[in-house]
Amino acid sequence: MARNQTTSDVFPVIARRLREARLRAGISQKTLGMLAGIDEFSASARVNQYERGKHVPDFLTLEKFANVLSVPTEFFYARDDIMAEMLTLLSNLSHRQKSQVIAHLKKLDRE
């Protein structure tokens, strides 16, 4: 966690990103929960609590959500919307394409 960033600062980000990704995928809270391996009778309530920031999913659960929603796990921690979008776009690139992007970014950083 970044310096000067409290644990409570991260929770709303995770909640917001989870809801954003779920809505973009066009699935219900119950469906997301069930596809991530949560019991069907508690899936909707648990995802709802995560999206409201009442509870925070552990890293393994976030990885499962990321897999279902086709986003990188890191997406849930990105405080900046542009960084979240970049993480999502980068995750879809091949290894070679990622290396090219890194080389380009290093070149821009030197300018």
Backbone as a printed PyTorch tensor [residue, N CA C, xyz], in Angstrom:
tensor([[[  0.8380,  -1.1700,   0.0000],
         [  0.0000,   0.0000,   0.0000],
         [  0.8880,   1.2390,   0.0000]],

        [[  0.4810,   2.2390,  -0.7450],
         [  1.2870,   3.4460,  -0.8630],
         [  1.3580,   4.1780,   0.4700]],

        [[  2.4550,   4.8770,   0.6630],
         [  2.6250,   5.6830,   1.8620],
         [  1.4990,   6.7140,   1.9270]],

        [[  1.0070,   7.0060,   3.1230],
         [ -0.0830,   7.9490,   3.3630],
         [ -1.4280,   7.4500,   2.8410]],

        [[ -1.5130,   6.2090,   2.4630],
         [ -2.7680,   5.6410,   1.9820],
         [ -3.2320,   4.6450,   3.0290]],

        [[ -4.3510,   4.9150,   3.6610],
         [ -4.8410,   4.0260,   4.6950],
         [ -5.6200,   2.8770,   4.0690]],

        [[ -5.8010,   1.8310,   4.8380],
         [ -6.5650,   0.6890,   4.3640],
         [ -7.9730,   1.1150,   3.9780]],

        [[ -8.5890,   2.0050,   4.7440],
         [ -9.9470,   2.4370,   4.4380],
         [-10.0240,   3.2160,   3.1300]],

        [[ -8.9170,   3.8250,   2.6760],
         [ -8.9120,   4.5220,   1.3920],
         [ -9.0330,   3.5550,   0.2250]],

        [[ -8.5480,   2.3510,   0.3900],
         [ -8.5540,   1.3770,  -0.6970],
         [ -9.9340,   0.7640,  -0.8910]],

        [[-10.6720,   0.5610,   0.1800],
         [-11.9370,  -0.1520,   0.0970],
         [-12.9340,   0.4720,  -0.8740]],

        [[-13.1700,   1.7980,  -0.8220],
         [-14.1150,   2.3540,  -1.7870],
         [-13.6680,   2.1520,  -3.2310]],

        [[-12.3590,   2.1590,  -3.4750],
         [-11.8520,   1.9490,  -4.8270],
         [-12.2140,   0.5480,  -5.2980]],

        [[-11.9740,  -0.4410,  -4.4830],
         [-12.2970,  -1.8210,  -4.8510],
         [-13.7930,  -1.9450,  -5.1000]],

        [[-14.5920,  -1.3790,  -4.2220],
         [-16.0470,  -1.4570,  -4.3720],
         [-16.4940,  -0.8190,  -5.6850]],

        [[-15.9530,   0.3520,  -5.9690],
         [-16.3330,   1.0730,  -7.1950],
         [-15.8930,   0.3170,  -8.4430]],

        [[-14.6640,  -0.1860,  -8.4250],
         [-14.1550,  -0.9230,  -9.5910],
         [-14.9260,  -2.2250,  -9.8100]],

        [[-15.2780,  -2.9000,  -8.7180],
         [-16.0250,  -4.1490,  -8.8470],
         [-17.3720,  -3.8870,  -9.5130]],

        [[-18.0780,  -2.8830,  -9.0390],
         [-19.3900,  -2.5480,  -9.6150],
         [-19.2370,  -2.1360, -11.0790]],

        [[-18.2420,  -1.3140, -11.3580],
         [-17.9860,  -0.8430, -12.7220],
         [-17.7550,  -2.0150, -13.6800]],

        [[-16.8980,  -2.9360, -13.2800],
         [-16.5800,  -4.0860, -14.1420],
         [-17.7910,  -5.0080, -14.3040]],

        [[-18.5440,  -5.1880, -13.2320],
         [-19.7250,  -6.0600, -13.3110],
         [-20.7690,  -5.4680, -14.2500]],

        [[-21.0290,  -4.1700, -14.1190],
         [-22.0100,  -3.5270, -14.9870],
         [-21.5500,  -3.5530, -16.4470]],

        [[-20.2520,  -3.3410, -16.6630],
         [-19.7160,  -3.3990, -18.0250],
         [-19.8890,  -4.7970, -18.6210]],

        [[-19.7660,  -5.8220, -17.7770],
         [-19.9450,  -7.2000, -18.2390],
         [-21.4240,  -7.5480, -18.4220]],

        [[-22.2990,  -6.7170, -17.8590],
         [-23.7340,  -6.9400, -18.0280],
         [-24.2860,  -8.1310, -17.2680]],

        [[-23.7140,  -8.3990, -16.0900],
         [-24.2160,  -9.5210, -15.3010],
         [-24.6810,  -9.0390, -13.9270]],

        [[-25.5400,  -9.8270, -13.3240],
         [-26.0760,  -9.4790, -12.0100],
         [-25.0660,  -9.7910, -10.9130]],

        [[-25.3220,  -9.2460,  -9.7420],
         [-24.4710,  -9.5430,  -8.5920],
         [-24.5060, -11.0360,  -8.2850]],

        [[-25.6840, -11.6280,  -8.3620],
         [-25.8170, -13.0560,  -8.0700],
         [-25.0220, -13.8920,  -9.0660]],

        [[-25.1370, -13.5440, -10.3440],
         [-24.4120, -14.2900, -11.3760],
         [-22.9070, -14.1750, -11.1750]],

        [[-22.4290, -12.9620, -10.9020],
         [-20.9940, -12.7740, -10.6580],
         [-20.5390, -13.6310,  -9.4930]],

        [[-21.2740, -13.5700,  -8.4060],
         [-20.9100, -14.3610,  -7.2370],
         [-20.8650, -15.8480,  -7.5260]],

        [[-21.8830, -16.3400,  -8.2070],
         [-21.9400, -17.7700,  -8.5030],
         [-20.8030, -18.1820,  -9.4390]],

        [[-20.5370, -17.3770, -10.4620],
         [-19.4460, -17.7020, -11.3950],
         [-18.0820, -17.6550, -10.7120]],

        [[-17.9940, -16.8990,  -9.6170],
         [-16.7420, -16.8100,  -8.8600],
         [-16.6700, -17.8750,  -7.7650]],

        [[-17.6860, -18.7290,  -7.6900],
         [-17.6420, -19.8420,  -6.7480],
         [-18.3200, -19.5940,  -5.4190]],

        [[-19.0860, -18.5310,  -5.3160],
         [-19.8280, -18.2570,  -4.0780],
         [-21.1450, -19.0120,  -4.1380]],

        [[-21.5650, -19.5570,  -3.0150],
         [-22.8210, -20.2970,  -2.9220],
         [-23.9690, -19.4530,  -3.4750]],

        [[-24.8270, -20.0620,  -4.2830],
         [-25.8920, -19.3120,  -4.9600],
         [-26.8440, -18.6020,  -4.0060]],

        [[-26.9920, -19.1100,  -2.7850],
         [-27.9280, -18.5120,  -1.8370],
         [-27.3600, -17.2690,  -1.1520]],

        [[-26.0480, -17.0990,  -1.1920],
         [-25.4480, -15.9040,  -0.5840],
         [-24.7020, -15.0420,  -1.6000]],

        [[-24.6540, -15.4750,  -2.8540],
         [-23.8660, -14.7820,  -3.8760],
         [-24.2760, -13.3210,  -4.0440]],

        [[-25.5580, -13.0710,  -4.2080],
         [-26.0200, -11.7090,  -4.4330],
         [-25.7150, -10.8110,  -3.2380]],

        [[-26.0060, -11.2890,  -2.0460],
         [-25.7770, -10.4910,  -0.8320],
         [-24.2930, -10.1850,  -0.6360]],

        [[-23.4360, -11.1760,  -0.8750],
         [-21.9980, -10.9460,  -0.6800],
         [-21.4480,  -9.9400,  -1.6770]],

        [[-21.8030, -10.0970,  -2.9460],
         [-21.3130,  -9.1530,  -3.9530],
         [-21.8590,  -7.7600,  -3.6560]],

        [[-23.1030,  -7.6780,  -3.2270],
         [-23.6930,  -6.3900,  -2.8590],
         [-22.8980,  -5.7350,  -1.7350]],

        [[-22.5230,  -6.5070,  -0.7390],
         [-21.7310,  -5.9700,   0.3750],
         [-20.3530,  -5.5190,  -0.0980]],

        [[-19.7610,  -6.2660,  -1.0280],
         [-18.4700,  -5.8590,  -1.5850],
         [-18.6080,  -4.5530,  -2.3630]],

        [[-19.6510,  -4.4380,  -3.1650],
         [-19.8340,  -3.2430,  -3.9910],
         [-20.1880,  -2.0180,  -3.1530]],

        [[-20.7730,  -2.2030,  -2.0010],
         [-21.0860,  -1.0790,  -1.1200],
         [-19.9210,  -0.7380,  -0.2050]],

        [[-18.8700,  -1.5560,  -0.2240],
         [-17.7030,  -1.3060,   0.6120],
         [-17.9020,  -1.7230,   2.0560]],

        [[-18.9890,  -2.4410,   2.3290],
         [-19.2350,  -2.9030,   3.6970],
         [-18.2150,  -3.9740,   4.0830]],

        [[-17.9030,  -4.8300,   3.1350],
         [-16.8690,  -5.8530,   3.3070],
         [-15.9380,  -5.7750,   2.1030]],

        [[-14.7220,  -6.2600,   2.2720],
         [-13.7420,  -6.2530,   1.1880],
         [-13.3640,  -7.6910,   0.8610]],

        [[-13.4770,  -8.0590,  -0.4140],
         [-13.0870,  -9.4220,  -0.7830],
         [-11.5850,  -9.6320,  -0.6100]],

        [[-11.2090, -10.8370,  -0.2360],
         [ -9.7850, -11.1390,  -0.1370],
         [ -9.1960, -11.2250,  -1.5460]],

        [[ -7.8840, -11.3090,  -1.6160],
         [ -7.2110, -11.2810,  -2.9180],
         [ -7.6410, -12.4390,  -3.8120]],

        [[ -7.7850, -13.6290,  -3.2610],
         [ -8.1930, -14.7920,  -4.0550],
         [ -9.5830, -14.5750,  -4.6550]],

        [[-10.4870, -14.0190,  -3.8740],
         [-11.8290, -13.7390,  -4.3800],
         [-11.7720, -12.6820,  -5.4710]],

        [[-10.9440, -11.6480,  -5.2830],
         [-10.7850, -10.6380,  -6.3280],
         [-10.2220, -11.2510,  -7.6080]],

        [[ -9.3100, -12.1960,  -7.4720],
         [ -8.7760, -12.8810,  -8.6590],
         [ -9.8780, -13.6320,  -9.3900]],

        [[-10.7600, -14.2680,  -8.6460],
         [-11.8860, -14.9780,  -9.2630],
         [-12.8230, -14.0040,  -9.9650]],

        [[-13.1130, -12.8710,  -9.3070],
         [-13.9550, -11.8530,  -9.9390],
         [-13.2910, -11.3420, -11.2150]],

        [[-11.9890, -11.0860, -11.1360],
         [-11.2560, -10.5880, -12.3000],
         [-11.3630, -11.5630, -13.4630]],

        [[-11.2280, -12.8380, -13.1830],
         [-11.3260, -13.8590, -14.2200],
         [-12.7170, -13.8420, -14.8590]],

        [[-13.7450, -13.8000, -14.0410],
         [-15.1210, -13.7850, -14.5450],
         [-15.3770, -12.5190, -15.3650]],

        [[-14.8590, -11.3920, -14.9030],
         [-15.1470, -10.0960, -15.5280],
         [-14.1500,  -9.7070, -16.6200]],

        [[-13.1560, -10.5530, -16.8610],
         [-12.1380, -10.3130, -17.8980],
         [-11.3870,  -8.9990, -17.6920]],

        [[-10.9830,  -8.7710, -16.4470],
         [-10.1240,  -7.6280, -16.1240],
         [ -8.9540,  -8.1570, -15.3120]],

        [[ -7.8130,  -7.4560, -15.3220],
         [ -6.7090,  -7.8940, -14.4750],
         [ -7.0360,  -7.5950, -13.0080]],

        [[ -6.5510,  -8.3980, -12.1140],
         [ -6.8040,  -8.1980, -10.6860],
         [ -6.3760,  -6.8020, -10.2460]],

        [[ -5.2970,  -6.2970, -10.8000],
         [ -4.7850,  -4.9790, -10.4420],
         [ -5.8040,  -3.8610, -10.7230]],

        [[ -6.7100,  -4.1070, -11.6580],
         [ -7.7510,  -3.1370, -12.0030],
         [ -8.5240,  -2.6930, -10.7600]],

        [[ -8.7670,  -3.6190,  -9.8430],
         [ -9.5700,  -3.3200,  -8.6580],
         [ -8.8660,  -2.3600,  -7.6920]],

        [[ -7.5600,  -2.2440,  -7.8050],
         [ -6.7840,  -1.3910,  -6.9010],
         [ -6.4270,  -0.0380,  -7.5020]],

        [[ -6.6980,   0.1530,  -8.7790],
         [ -6.3220,   1.3960,  -9.4580],
         [ -7.2150,   2.5410,  -9.0070]],

        [[ -6.6120,   3.5290,  -8.3740],
         [ -7.3750,   4.6860,  -7.8910],
         [ -7.7130,   5.6330,  -9.0370]],

        [[ -6.8730,   5.6700, -10.0410],
         [ -7.0280,   6.5710, -11.1800],
         [ -7.7500,   5.8420, -12.3160]],

        [[ -8.7700,   6.4820, -12.8980],
         [ -9.5510,   5.8530, -13.9600],
         [ -8.7160,   5.5570, -15.2040]],

        [[ -7.8080,   6.4550, -15.5350],
         [ -6.9640,   6.2330, -16.7130],
         [ -6.0500,   5.0340, -16.4850]],

        [[ -5.4790,   4.9260, -15.2850],
         [ -4.6170,   3.7780, -14.9810],
         [ -5.4320,   2.4850, -15.0320]],

        [[ -6.6520,   2.5110, -14.5330],
         [ -7.5060,   1.3200, -14.5690],
         [ -7.7510,   0.8830, -16.0150]],

        [[ -8.0130,   1.8590, -16.8810],
         [ -8.2380,   1.5380, -18.2890],
         [ -6.9630,   1.0060, -18.9340]],

        [[ -5.8230,   1.6150, -18.6100],
         [ -4.5560,   1.1440, -19.1620],
         [ -4.2650,  -0.2890, -18.7300]],

        [[ -4.5010,  -0.5940, -17.4620],
         [ -4.2750,  -1.9490, -16.9670],
         [ -5.1350,  -2.9600, -17.7170]],

        [[ -6.3720,  -2.5920, -17.9560],
         [ -7.2790,  -3.4820, -18.6780],
         [ -6.8130,  -3.6930, -20.1100]],

        [[ -6.4410,  -2.6030, -20.7730],
         [ -5.9750,  -2.7170, -22.1530],
         [ -4.6670,  -3.5050, -22.2470]],

        [[ -3.7410,  -3.2370, -21.3430],
         [ -2.4590,  -3.9400, -21.3520],
         [ -2.6290,  -5.4390, -21.1150]],

        [[ -3.5930,  -5.7910, -20.2830],
         [ -3.7680,  -7.2090, -19.9580],
         [ -4.1760,  -8.0330, -21.1720]],

        [[ -4.7360,  -7.3680, -22.1820],
         [ -5.1850,  -8.0810, -23.3780],
         [ -4.1070,  -8.2100, -24.4510]],

        [[ -2.9530,  -7.5980, -24.2180],
         [ -1.8770,  -7.6360, -25.2100],
         [ -1.0220,  -8.8910, -25.0610]],

        [[ -0.3680,  -9.2590, -26.1440],
         [  0.5880, -10.3680, -26.0990],
         [  1.8430,  -9.8960, -25.3630]],

        [[  2.6960, -10.8300, -25.0140],
         [  3.9500, -10.4870, -24.3330],
         [  4.7810,  -9.5440, -25.2020]],

        [[  4.8540,  -9.8250, -26.4970],
         [  5.6190,  -8.9880, -27.4160],
         [  5.0380,  -7.5770, -27.4650]],

        [[  3.7240,  -7.4700, -27.5310],
         [  3.0830,  -6.1560, -27.5740],
         [  3.3250,  -5.3820, -26.2720]],

        [[  3.2770,  -6.0800, -25.1560],
         [  3.5460,  -5.4240, -23.8640],
         [  4.9710,  -4.8810, -23.8370]],

        [[  5.9210,  -5.6560, -24.3550],
         [  7.3110,  -5.2040, -24.4050],
         [  7.4530,  -3.9660, -25.2780]],

        [[  6.7100,  -3.9210, -26.3790],
         [  6.7490,  -2.7550, -27.2580],
         [  6.1680,  -1.5220, -26.5510]],

        [[  5.1050,  -1.7070, -25.8210],
         [  4.4980,  -0.5990, -25.0830],
         [  5.4690,  -0.0730, -24.0360]],

        [[  6.1280,  -0.9800, -23.3260],
         [  7.1030,  -0.5720, -22.3100],
         [  8.2370,   0.2160, -22.9510]],

        [[  8.7420,  -0.2700, -24.0720],
         [  9.8240,   0.4400, -24.7640],
         [  9.3570,   1.8360, -25.1740]],

        [[  8.1490,   1.9370, -25.6590],
         [  7.6150,   3.2360, -26.0770],
         [  7.4560,   4.1700, -24.8680]],

        [[  6.9590,   3.6530, -23.7750],
         [  6.7900,   4.4650, -22.5690],
         [  8.1330,   4.9450, -22.0240]],

        [[  9.1490,   4.0780, -22.0770],
         [ 10.4900,   4.4850, -21.6310],
         [ 11.0150,   5.6050, -22.5130]],

        [[ 10.7590,   5.5010, -23.7960],
         [ 11.2020,   6.5470, -24.7330],
         [ 10.5000,   7.8610, -24.3890]],

        [[  9.2100,   7.8130, -24.1370],
         [  8.4610,   9.0260, -23.7730],
         [  8.9580,   9.6100, -22.4620]],

        [[  9.3230,   8.7550, -21.5380],
         [  9.8010,   9.2100, -20.2260],
         [ 11.1280,   9.9500, -20.3320]],

        [[ 11.9320,   9.5780, -21.3160],
         [ 13.2330,  10.2240, -21.5090],
         [ 13.1140,  11.5660, -22.2160]],

        [[ 11.9910,  11.7930, -22.8520],
         [ 11.8170,  13.0610, -23.6230],
         [ 11.5660,  14.2330, -22.7150]]])
